[in-house]
Every structure is written in structure tokens, then in C-alpha cells.
Amino acid sequence: MDPPPHPVEQVGDRVVARLDGAEVDTDRLRELTMDLKARLDQGGRTFVLCFREVDFLPSACLALLLMFHQDTKPFQARIILLNCQENVALLLQLARLDALFELAHGDPFQV
């Protein structure tokens, strides 16, 4: 039985996705990024991915995030990786992905 998709909520141009579980599943993240890309056509311009529960991010997931970033570039969309645990934030910084994605803490509808 497949796990349910990550919850996604859109309010205006802000799209919030909550990644649940300690480790992000590559197939589920692929489905999520496809859903988020579709929301570009629905006016989504600020994408907030909540990483509060995530303590491990496989390299394949980093590649999916990079592809999502490329898809959003023509729309000048913002991608915010929210509430990353210290080890995930460090991984993103070491890979220099903090130059592409905003790393922030707080409420997903306030950042």
C-alpha cells in the first residue's frame, strides 16, 4: 500500500507542502514536485516546503528539487525550504543549494 501524498495547501500565490517522515521518499517527492509544477499554472509563485520532520534527504531528492527550481525559473517563483533540521540545512549549504533556495524558519504563511 502506497503512503498518502504529502499535504499541499494553496492560498493565493502561496503553495505550502508539508514533507512528513524522517526520510523523504524519492517517488513521493517526484509526485509532489509534479503537483507543485501544475500549481504554477494556477498562479502559484511562492512555494514553501516544510522540512520540520525530515532528518535525511537522499541525493536523488536533491536532484528533484533542482529540477523543480529549473521549472519555476521562467515564472520567477520563490522556493522556501522551511524549518530544516540542522543536518539537512548543513547538507543544503555544503551542496551550495542555499544559493538557489531560501532557507527559513517560522510559519509557512508568514515567511
C-alpha positions as CSV (number, residue, x, y, z in Angstrom):
1,M,0.0,0.0,0.0
2,D,1.4,3.4,-1.0
3,P,1.7,6.1,1.6
4,P,-0.6,9.1,1.1
5,P,0.8,12.1,-0.8
6,H,2.4,15.0,1.1
7,P,-0.3,17.5,2.2
8,V,-0.4,20.6,-0.1
9,E,-2.3,23.8,0.6
10,Q,-2.6,26.8,-1.7
11,V,-3.7,30.3,-0.6
12,G,-3.4,32.9,-3.4
13,D,0.0,32.6,-4.9
14,R,1.5,30.7,-1.9
15,V,1.7,26.9,-2.0
16,V,2.7,25.1,1.2
17,A,3.7,21.5,1.1
18,R,4.5,19.6,4.3
19,L,7.0,16.8,4.0
20,D,6.3,14.1,6.6
21,G,8.5,11.4,7.9
22,A,12.2,11.4,8.8
23,E,13.4,10.4,5.3
24,V,11.9,11.8,2.1
25,D,10.8,9.1,-0.3
26,T,12.1,9.9,-3.8
27,D,8.9,8.6,-5.5
28,R,6.7,10.7,-3.3
29,L,8.8,13.8,-3.8
30,R,8.6,13.3,-7.5
31,E,4.8,13.2,-7.3
32,L,4.9,16.3,-5.1
33,T,7.0,18.3,-7.5
34,M,4.7,17.3,-10.3
35,D,1.8,18.6,-8.3
36,L,3.7,21.8,-7.5
37,K,4.6,22.4,-11.1
38,A,0.9,22.1,-12.0
39,R,0.2,24.9,-9.5
40,L,2.4,27.3,-11.5
41,D,-0.5,27.4,-14.0
42,Q,-2.9,28.1,-11.1
43,G,-0.9,31.2,-10.0
44,G,1.5,29.6,-7.5
45,R,4.6,31.8,-7.2
46,T,5.8,31.1,-3.7
47,F,6.5,27.5,-2.8
48,V,7.1,26.7,0.8
49,L,8.3,23.1,1.5
50,C,8.2,22.4,5.2
51,F,11.0,20.1,6.3
52,R,10.4,20.1,10.1
53,E,10.2,16.2,10.4
54,V,12.9,15.4,7.8
55,D,16.3,14.4,9.1
56,F,17.6,12.7,5.9
57,L,17.5,13.8,2.3
58,P,18.7,11.4,-0.3
59,S,20.8,12.8,-3.2
60,A,18.0,11.8,-5.7
61,C,15.7,14.2,-3.8
62,L,18.3,17.0,-4.2
63,A,18.2,16.4,-7.9
64,L,14.4,16.6,-7.9
65,L,14.5,19.9,-6.0
66,L,17.0,21.2,-8.6
67,M,14.7,20.2,-11.5
68,F,11.8,21.9,-9.7
69,H,13.9,25.0,-9.4
70,Q,14.6,24.9,-13.1
71,D,10.9,24.5,-13.9
72,T,10.0,27.6,-11.8
73,K,12.7,29.9,-13.1
74,P,10.7,31.2,-16.0
75,F,7.9,32.2,-13.5
76,Q,10.4,33.9,-11.2
77,A,8.9,31.8,-8.4
78,R,10.4,31.7,-4.8
79,I,11.2,28.3,-3.3
80,I,11.5,28.3,0.5
81,L,12.8,25.3,2.4
82,L,11.3,25.8,5.8
83,N,12.3,24.6,9.3
84,C,15.1,22.3,8.1
85,Q,16.8,20.3,10.8
86,E,20.4,21.2,11.3
87,N,21.8,18.3,9.4
88,V,19.5,18.9,6.4
89,A,20.4,22.6,6.3
90,L,24.1,21.7,6.5
91,L,23.7,19.3,3.6
92,L,22.0,22.0,1.5
93,Q,24.7,24.6,2.4
94,L,27.5,22.2,1.6
95,A,25.9,21.5,-1.8
96,R,25.6,25.3,-2.2
97,L,21.9,24.9,-2.7
98,D,21.2,27.7,-0.2
99,A,22.1,30.0,-3.1
100,L,19.0,28.7,-5.1
101,F,16.6,28.0,-2.3
102,E,15.7,30.2,0.6
103,L,16.3,28.5,4.0
104,A,14.0,29.9,6.6
105,H,12.3,29.2,10.0
106,G,8.8,30.1,11.1
107,D,5.2,29.8,10.0
108,P,4.7,28.7,6.4
109,F,2.3,31.5,5.7
110,Q,4.4,34.2,7.3
111,V,7.8,33.8,5.6
